Amino acid sequence: MLRILGNQQDRHGDGLTRRSFLQAGMLGVGGLGLAEFLRLGSPNARGATTIRQDRRVILFWLSGGPGHMETWDPKPEAPDLYRGPFGAIPTALPGVPFGELLPEQARLADRLAVLRTVNHGSGDHTKGNHWMLTGFEGPAFNAPDNRHQRRPAMGSVVARLRGANPLGLPSYAAVPHLRGGTDNFFHYAAYLGGGSNPFVVESDPNDPTYRVRNLSLPSDLPLERLEDRRRMLRQLDDLRRGHEPILADMDAHQRQAFDILTSRRVAEAFDISREPDATRDRYGRHTFGQSALLARRLVEAGTPFVTVNCVPWDHHGTPPQLTTEEGARQLIPPLDRALAALVEDLIARGLYDSTLVVAMGEFGRTPKMNRDAGRDHWGRTFSVLMACGSMRMGQVIGRSDAKGESVLDRPLSPEDVTATVYHHLGIDARRVSFPGYDGRPLSVVEHGEPIRELVGSAPPVVGERDRSSAPHVASSQLG
């Protein structure tokens, strides 16, 4: 079945349960689940709802929180207990170091932008996951509603505003799954309705047995029978609409479910075996690499938002958790290779201007190592990486102090990050709202602003342009 996970309840405030939708025969193929994925009842947006059809986002979600000292904000001059087990290496940007386990990204630093001063002040996984995925503070870990999603994830907002993808592809997809990590709960649609939830692949594209089960018909149900069943159910639905007005739009959702299931274009987009071995090798023969490659295939085919779920990054050092050194050696090199290969691939295919790549977790790690050779939770300053040819790349934005503990200049909020993502997609997010659980309009972004250093009026220096252009790096932003 299609995996629609998260804090969904049996009732969605519209008087219909999941069971009643299946009984109503949305698609009626017994266990397929696509129609539930396209469930009706999504509320209408208020305000400007334009979304650019030619723009895409790939989010590398690093649930658990990667250490900024080991990645994009190393402190080689800090005392040993802060510097940690790794050194720093130079990058393509003079005076800007990355952690030593990021040589591929260091080589491409003039194609990247690092936000070193994102902060929300919380060390709570649950709050932080919600904050970074939606732009709004989430419930506390120890709260009774700790799995209640208060606001929709960015991908769900995009799916809701985009609507049914005319190419038959899902508007929001996740690969390989959305499990794992720590309190990794908030990738879903909340009050936007199940049709804006992610299409979750639930299969590792690095596995030799990789198969998108959600796109498979039952073995005893050929397409001819599926078409007959769809026609019959449409006739039954015509009879029901007078009694259940919410079914008025059901035909459109049936068509979308049927189109996803039967589309050759969709099947080909998910078929990573169509990639040359050399390309697959370049991304890395691991889950991070092959998931990034599948994400590229999906955005190239027309999916506007893809989450690559790269987990787990919660390395305290206390058994059974990994130490900082163990965790970094296990996770950072595959992330480095996958992200760098993706950026270069997007450039080569002419997709880098139109695709924004984001890598982030819910917070950073404590600048000072703990007694178990790990790092704990730190929300006072941490790093987010972005890459996009239509933005101003080759810069570091914000500066943390010498020990990586606090913001020295240019603090950035989670809502600034989400506003920047929406801006790339052509969404004027401050003007868009949806009715919440209680019917009151809730804005997609309330206080955040697109990061001016990235989206300002100055022309971008990378992307499909002359790579010899000098990168934009303000000296006040280095450190």
C-alpha positions as CSV (number, residue, x, y, z in Angstrom):
1,M,0.0,0.0,0.0
2,L,1.0,3.6,-0.4
3,R,2.6,4.7,2.8
4,I,0.9,7.7,4.4
5,L,2.3,8.0,7.8
6,G,2.4,10.6,10.6
7,N,0.0,11.9,13.1
8,Q,-3.1,11.3,11.1
9,Q,-6.3,10.3,12.8
10,D,-9.2,8.1,11.6
11,R,-11.3,11.2,11.1
12,H,-10.1,14.4,9.4
13,G,-12.8,16.8,10.4
14,D,-14.9,16.2,7.3
15,G,-17.2,13.5,8.6
16,L,-15.5,10.7,6.6
17,T,-13.1,8.1,7.8
18,R,-10.4,6.3,5.8
19,R,-12.6,3.2,5.9
20,S,-15.6,5.1,4.5
21,F,-13.4,6.4,1.6
22,L,-12.4,2.9,0.8
23,Q,-16.0,1.7,1.1
24,A,-17.0,4.6,-1.2
25,G,-14.7,3.1,-3.7
26,M,-12.2,5.8,-4.5
27,L,-10.3,3.5,-6.7
28,G,-11.3,0.2,-5.2
29,V,-8.4,-2.0,-6.2
30,G,-8.1,-3.7,-2.8
31,G,-5.0,-2.6,-0.8
32,L,-3.6,-0.3,-3.5
33,G,-4.0,2.8,-1.3
34,L,-3.4,5.5,-4.0
35,A,-6.8,7.0,-3.6
36,E,-6.2,7.5,0.1
37,F,-3.1,9.4,-0.9
38,L,-5.3,11.6,-3.0
39,R,-8.0,12.0,-0.4
40,L,-10.4,14.8,-0.8
41,G,-11.1,17.5,1.8
42,S,-8.0,19.7,1.3
43,P,-8.9,23.3,2.2
44,N,-8.6,26.2,-0.2
45,A,-5.7,28.7,0.1
46,R,-6.2,32.4,0.6
47,G,-4.0,35.0,-0.9
48,A,-1.5,34.7,-3.7
49,T,-1.2,31.0,-4.6
50,T,1.0,31.2,-7.7
51,I,3.7,28.6,-7.9
52,R,6.3,28.4,-10.7
53,Q,5.9,25.3,-12.7
54,D,9.5,25.2,-13.7
55,R,11.0,25.2,-10.2
56,R,12.0,22.3,-8.0
57,V,13.4,21.6,-4.5
58,I,15.4,18.6,-3.2
59,L,15.7,18.5,0.6
60,F,18.4,16.4,2.2
61,W,16.8,15.8,5.6
62,L,19.5,15.0,8.3
63,S,17.2,14.0,11.2
64,G,19.0,13.9,14.5
65,G,21.1,17.0,13.9
66,P,24.5,17.0,12.2
67,G,27.3,18.7,14.1
68,H,28.2,22.1,12.5
69,M,31.8,21.7,13.7
70,E,32.2,18.5,11.6
71,T,30.5,19.9,8.5
72,W,30.1,23.5,7.4
73,D,31.4,25.6,10.4
74,P,34.6,24.0,11.7
75,K,36.6,25.8,14.3
76,P,40.2,24.6,13.8
77,E,41.6,27.2,16.2
78,A,39.2,26.2,19.1
79,P,40.4,24.2,22.1
80,D,40.5,20.4,21.7
81,L,37.2,19.8,23.5
82,Y,35.5,22.1,21.0
83,R,37.4,21.4,17.8
84,G,36.6,17.7,18.1
85,P,38.3,14.7,16.4
86,F,38.5,16.2,12.9
87,G,40.3,19.1,11.3
88,A,39.3,21.6,8.6
89,I,40.2,21.8,4.9
90,P,40.3,24.8,2.5
91,T,37.5,25.2,0.0
92,A,37.1,26.9,-3.4
93,L,36.3,30.0,-1.4
94,P,39.4,31.7,0.0
95,G,39.3,31.8,3.8
96,V,36.2,29.5,4.1
97,P,37.0,26.1,5.6
98,F,34.8,23.0,5.7
99,G,35.2,19.9,7.8
100,E,37.8,17.5,6.6
101,L,35.2,14.8,5.7
102,L,33.7,17.1,3.1
103,P,36.3,17.3,0.3
104,E,33.8,17.0,-2.6
105,Q,31.6,19.9,-1.3
106,A,34.8,21.9,-0.5
107,R,35.8,21.6,-4.1
108,L,32.3,22.9,-5.2
109,A,32.0,25.6,-2.5
110,D,31.7,28.4,-5.1
111,R,28.5,26.6,-6.2
112,L,27.1,26.5,-2.6
113,A,25.9,28.8,0.1
114,V,26.2,28.1,3.8
115,L,23.9,29.6,6.4
116,R,26.0,29.4,9.5
117,T,23.7,31.2,12.0
118,V,20.4,29.5,11.7
119,N,19.0,29.2,15.3
120,H,15.8,28.6,17.3
121,G,17.3,28.1,20.7
122,S,15.9,24.7,21.4
123,G,17.7,21.4,22.0
124,D,14.4,19.4,21.7
125,H,14.3,17.0,18.8
126,T,10.5,17.2,18.5
127,K,10.3,21.0,18.6
128,G,13.3,21.3,16.2
129,N,12.1,18.8,13.6
130,H,8.7,20.6,13.4
131,W,10.5,24.0,13.4
132,M,12.8,23.2,10.5
133,L,10.3,21.3,8.4
134,T,7.4,23.8,8.7
135,G,8.9,27.0,9.9
136,F,7.0,26.9,13.2
137,E,7.8,25.7,16.7
138,G,6.5,22.2,17.4
139,P,5.3,20.5,20.5
140,A,7.8,19.5,23.2
141,F,9.1,16.0,23.4
142,N,7.4,15.4,26.8
143,A,4.1,17.0,25.9
144,P,1.0,14.9,25.5
145,D,0.6,16.1,21.9
146,N,4.2,15.4,21.0
147,R,3.2,13.9,17.6
148,H,0.6,16.4,16.7
149,Q,1.7,18.3,13.6
150,R,0.7,21.9,14.1
151,R,1.6,23.3,10.6
152,P,2.1,21.6,7.2
153,A,5.6,20.7,6.1
154,M,7.1,22.7,3.2
155,G,6.6,19.8,0.7
156,S,2.9,19.6,1.6
157,V,2.4,23.3,1.1
158,V,4.0,22.9,-2.3
159,A,1.8,19.9,-3.2
160,R,-1.3,21.7,-2.1
161,L,-0.6,24.9,-4.1
162,R,0.6,22.9,-7.1
163,G,-2.4,20.6,-7.1
164,A,-2.6,17.6,-9.3
165,N,0.6,17.2,-11.3
166,P,-0.4,17.3,-15.0
167,L,2.5,14.9,-15.8
168,G,1.0,12.3,-13.5
169,L,3.9,12.4,-11.0
170,P,3.3,13.0,-7.3
171,S,3.8,16.7,-6.4
172,Y,5.7,15.7,-3.2
173,A,7.8,12.6,-2.8
174,A,10.1,11.1,-0.2
175,V,12.9,8.6,-0.7
176,P,13.8,6.0,0.6
177,H,11.3,6.4,3.4
178,L,10.4,8.8,6.3
179,R,11.3,6.5,9.1
180,G,14.3,6.5,11.4
181,G,16.1,9.5,12.9
182,T,14.8,11.0,16.1
183,D,11.2,12.3,16.4
184,N,11.1,12.3,12.6
185,F,7.3,12.9,12.6
186,F,6.5,16.1,10.8
187,H,6.8,15.7,7.0
188,Y,3.1,15.6,6.5
189,A,0.1,17.8,5.5
190,A,-1.5,18.5,8.9
191,Y,-4.8,20.4,8.2
192,L,-4.1,20.6,4.4
193,G,-5.6,17.1,3.9
194,G,-4.1,13.7,3.0
195,G,-3.8,14.6,-0.7
196,S,-0.9,16.9,0.2
197,N,1.0,14.2,2.1
198,P,4.2,12.8,0.5
199,F,4.3,9.8,-1.8
200,V,6.8,7.7,0.2
201,V,8.8,5.3,-1.9
202,E,9.4,2.9,1.0
203,S,12.2,1.1,-0.8
204,D,15.9,1.7,-0.8
205,P,17.1,2.5,-4.4
206,N,20.6,1.1,-3.5
207,D,19.0,-2.3,-2.7
208,P,19.3,-4.9,-5.6
209,T,15.6,-5.7,-4.9
210,Y,14.5,-2.1,-5.1
211,R,11.0,-1.8,-6.3
212,V,8.4,1.0,-5.8
213,R,5.7,-1.2,-4.3
214,N,3.3,1.7,-4.3
215,L,3.2,1.7,-8.1
216,S,2.5,-2.0,-8.5
217,L,-0.9,-3.5,-9.4
218,P,-2.0,-6.7,-7.7
219,S,-0.8,-9.6,-9.8
220,D,-4.4,-10.8,-10.6
221,L,-5.6,-7.3,-11.7
222,P,-4.7,-6.5,-15.3
223,L,-5.2,-2.9,-16.5
224,E,-8.4,-3.8,-18.4
225,R,-10.1,-4.9,-15.2
226,L,-8.8,-1.8,-13.4
227,E,-10.3,0.4,-16.1
228,D,-13.6,-1.5,-15.8
229,R,-13.6,-1.1,-12.1
230,R,-12.8,2.6,-12.3
231,R,-15.7,3.1,-14.8
232,M,-18.1,1.2,-12.5
233,L,-17.1,3.2,-9.4
234,R,-17.5,6.5,-11.2
235,Q,-21.1,5.5,-12.0
236,L,-21.7,4.5,-8.3
237,D,-20.2,7.8,-7.2
238,D,-22.6,9.7,-9.4
239,L,-25.4,8.2,-7.4
240,R,-23.8,9.0,-4.1
241,R,-23.0,12.7,-4.7
242,G,-26.5,13.9,-3.9
243,H,-26.1,12.5,-0.3
244,E,-22.5,13.3,0.3
245,P,-21.5,16.6,-1.2
246,I,-17.8,16.1,-0.4
247,L,-17.6,13.5,-3.1
248,A,-18.3,16.1,-5.8
249,D,-14.7,16.3,-6.9
250,M,-14.0,12.6,-6.7
251,D,-13.6,12.0,-10.4
252,A,-10.6,14.2,-10.5
253,H,-8.9,12.3,-7.7
254,Q,-9.8,9.0,-9.2
255,R,-8.2,10.1,-12.5
256,Q,-5.1,11.3,-10.7
257,A,-4.8,8.0,-8.8
258,F,-5.3,6.0,-12.0
259,D,-2.9,8.1,-13.9
260,I,-0.1,7.7,-11.3
261,L,-0.7,3.9,-11.3
262,T,-0.7,3.4,-15.0
263,S,1.6,6.1,-16.3
264,R,4.7,4.9,-18.2
265,R,6.3,8.3,-17.4
266,V,5.9,7.8,-13.7
267,A,7.3,4.2,-13.8
268,E,10.3,5.4,-15.8
269,A,11.0,8.3,-13.4
270,F,11.2,5.9,-10.5
271,D,13.2,3.3,-12.4
272,I,16.8,4.1,-11.3
273,S,18.1,1.1,-13.2
274,R,17.8,3.2,-16.4
275,E,20.8,5.3,-15.2
276,P,24.2,4.3,-16.5
277,D,26.5,2.5,-14.1
278,A,29.0,5.4,-14.3
279,T,26.4,7.8,-13.1
280,R,25.3,5.6,-10.3
281,D,28.9,5.1,-9.2
282,R,29.5,8.8,-9.2
283,Y,26.7,9.4,-6.7
284,G,27.9,6.5,-4.6
285,R,26.6,3.0,-4.2
286,H,24.9,3.6,-0.9
287,T,21.5,4.7,0.2
288,F,22.4,8.4,0.3
289,G,23.8,8.4,-3.1
290,Q,21.2,6.4,-4.9
291,S,18.4,8.3,-3.1
292,A,19.9,11.6,-4.3
293,L,20.0,10.2,-7.9
294,L,16.4,9.1,-7.7
295,A,15.5,12.6,-6.4
296,R,17.2,14.1,-9.5
297,R,15.2,11.7,-11.7
298,L,12.0,12.8,-10.1
299,V,12.6,16.5,-10.3
300,E,13.8,16.2,-13.9
301,A,10.5,14.3,-14.7
302,G,8.4,17.0,-13.0
303,T,8.0,16.4,-9.3
304,P,8.4,19.8,-7.6
305,F,9.5,18.7,-4.1
306,V,11.5,15.7,-3.0
307,T,12.8,14.8,0.4
308,V,15.8,12.6,0.7
309,N,15.7,11.2,4.2
310,C,19.3,10.8,5.4
311,V,19.3,9.3,8.9
312,P,20.4,9.1,11.8
313,W,22.6,12.0,13.1
314,D,22.0,11.9,16.9
315,H,25.5,11.0,18.1
316,H,25.8,11.5,21.9
317,G,28.4,8.8,22.4
318,T,26.4,7.0,25.1
319,P,25.7,3.3,24.0
320,P,24.0,2.3,21.8
321,Q,24.5,5.8,20.1
322,L,27.6,6.4,18.2
323,T,30.4,8.7,19.2
324,T,30.9,11.9,17.2
325,E,33.8,10.4,15.4
326,E,32.0,7.1,14.6
327,G,28.9,8.8,13.4
328,A,30.8,11.4,11.3
329,R,32.9,8.7,9.6
330,Q,29.8,6.7,8.8
331,L,27.5,9.4,7.5
332,I,29.4,12.5,6.3
333,P,31.4,10.9,3.4
334,P,28.3,9.4,1.7
335,L,26.4,12.7,2.2
336,D,29.4,14.6,0.8
337,R,29.6,12.5,-2.3
338,A,25.9,12.3,-2.9
339,L,25.3,16.0,-2.6
340,A,28.3,17.0,-4.7
341,A,27.4,14.6,-7.4
342,L,23.8,15.9,-7.4
343,V,25.0,19.5,-7.8
344,E,27.3,18.7,-10.7
345,D,24.6,16.5,-12.3
346,L,22.1,19.3,-12.1
347,I,24.6,21.7,-13.7
348,A,25.4,19.3,-16.5
349,R,21.7,18.8,-17.2
350,G,20.7,22.5,-17.2
351,L,18.6,22.0,-14.1
352,Y,20.7,24.0,-11.5
353,D,19.0,27.3,-12.1
354,S,15.6,25.8,-11.5
355,T,16.4,23.4,-8.6
356,L,17.2,24.4,-5.0
357,V,19.1,21.8,-3.0
358,V,18.9,22.2,0.8
359,A,20.7,20.1,3.4
360,M,19.7,20.5,7.1
361,G,18.7,18.8,10.3
362,E,16.6,20.1,13.2
363,F,19.6,21.7,15.0
364,G,23.4,21.4,15.5
365,R,25.5,19.7,18.2
366,T,27.0,21.1,21.3
367,P,30.3,22.9,20.4
368,K,31.9,21.3,23.5
369,M,32.3,17.5,23.4
370,N,30.7,15.5,26.2
371,R,32.5,13.0,28.4
372,D,31.3,10.1,26.1
373,A,33.1,11.6,23.1
374,G,29.8,12.7,21.6
375,R,28.0,16.0,21.1
376,D,24.6,16.8,22.5
377,H,21.8,19.0,21.2
378,W,22.4,22.7,20.2
379,G,19.9,25.1,18.8
380,R,21.7,28.4,19.4
381,T,23.6,28.4,16.1
382,F,23.9,25.7,13.4
383,S,24.4,25.4,9.7
384,V,22.2,24.9,6.7
385,L,23.5,24.4,3.2
386,M,21.8,25.6,0.0
387,A,22.7,25.2,-3.7
388,C,20.9,26.8,-6.6
389,G,22.1,28.4,-9.8
390,S,19.4,31.2,-9.7
391,M,20.5,32.3,-6.3
392,R,23.7,34.0,-5.2
393,M,26.1,31.2,-4.5
394,G,29.7,31.2,-3.4
395,Q,29.1,32.7,0.0
396,V,28.8,32.1,3.7
397,I,26.0,34.0,5.5
398,G,26.3,34.7,9.2
399,R,29.2,34.2,11.6
400,S,29.3,32.2,14.8
401,D,31.8,32.9,17.6
402,A,35.2,31.3,17.9
403,K,33.9,28.2,19.7
404,G,30.8,27.8,17.6
405,E,28.5,28.5,20.5
406,S,26.6,31.7,19.6
407,V,25.7,33.9,16.7
408,L,28.0,36.9,16.3
409,D,26.2,38.4,13.3
410,R,23.2,37.8,11.0
411,P,21.0,35.5,12.9
412,L,18.6,33.5,10.7
413,S,15.4,31.8,11.8
414,P,13.8,28.5,10.6
415,E,11.1,30.7,9.1
416,D,13.7,32.6,7.1
417,V,14.8,29.2,5.7
418,T,11.3,28.2,4.7
419,A,10.5,31.6,3.3
420,T,13.6,31.3,1.0
421,V,12.4,27.8,-0.2
422,Y,9.0,29.2,-1.0
423,H,10.5,32.3,-2.7
424,H,12.5,30.0,-5.0
425,L,9.2,28.3,-6.0
426,G,7.5,31.7,-6.7
427,I,5.3,31.5,-3.6
428,D,4.7,34.8,-1.9
429,A,4.3,32.9,1.4
430,R,3.5,35.8,3.6
431,R,0.3,36.3,1.7
432,V,-0.8,32.6,1.6
433,S,-2.9,31.1,4.4
434,F,-5.1,28.0,4.9
435,P,-7.8,27.3,7.4
436,G,-6.3,25.5,10.3
437,Y,-7.9,22.7,12.4
438,D,-10.3,25.2,13.9
439,G,-11.1,27.0,10.7
440,R,-9.0,30.1,11.4
441,P,-6.7,31.2,8.6
442,L,-3.1,30.3,9.4
443,S,-0.3,31.8,7.3
444,V,2.4,29.7,5.6
445,V,5.0,32.2,6.8
446,E,4.3,34.8,9.5
447,H,7.5,36.6,10.3
448,G,10.3,35.0,8.1
449,E,11.8,36.7,5.0
450,P,13.6,35.2,2.0
451,I,17.3,35.6,2.8
452,R,18.3,38.7,1.0
453,E,21.9,37.7,0.5
454,L,20.7,34.8,-1.6
455,V,17.7,36.3,-3.5
456,G,18.7,40.0,-3.7
457,S,18.9,42.0,-6.8
458,A,22.6,41.3,-7.5
459,P,23.0,38.7,-10.3
460,P,24.0,35.2,-9.3
461,V,27.5,34.2,-10.0
462,V,27.1,30.5,-10.7
463,G,24.7,28.1,-12.3
464,E,24.6,28.0,-16.1
465,R,26.9,31.0,-16.1
466,D,30.7,31.5,-16.4
467,R,32.2,29.6,-13.5
468,S,35.2,32.0,-13.6
469,S,33.1,34.7,-12.0
470,A,34.4,35.7,-8.6
471,P,32.5,34.2,-5.7
472,H,30.6,36.6,-3.4
473,V,32.1,36.2,0.1
474,A,31.9,39.1,2.5
475,S,34.8,39.2,4.9
476,S,32.5,39.9,7.8
477,Q,30.8,36.6,7.2
478,L,33.8,34.4,7.5
479,G,34.8,32.6,10.7
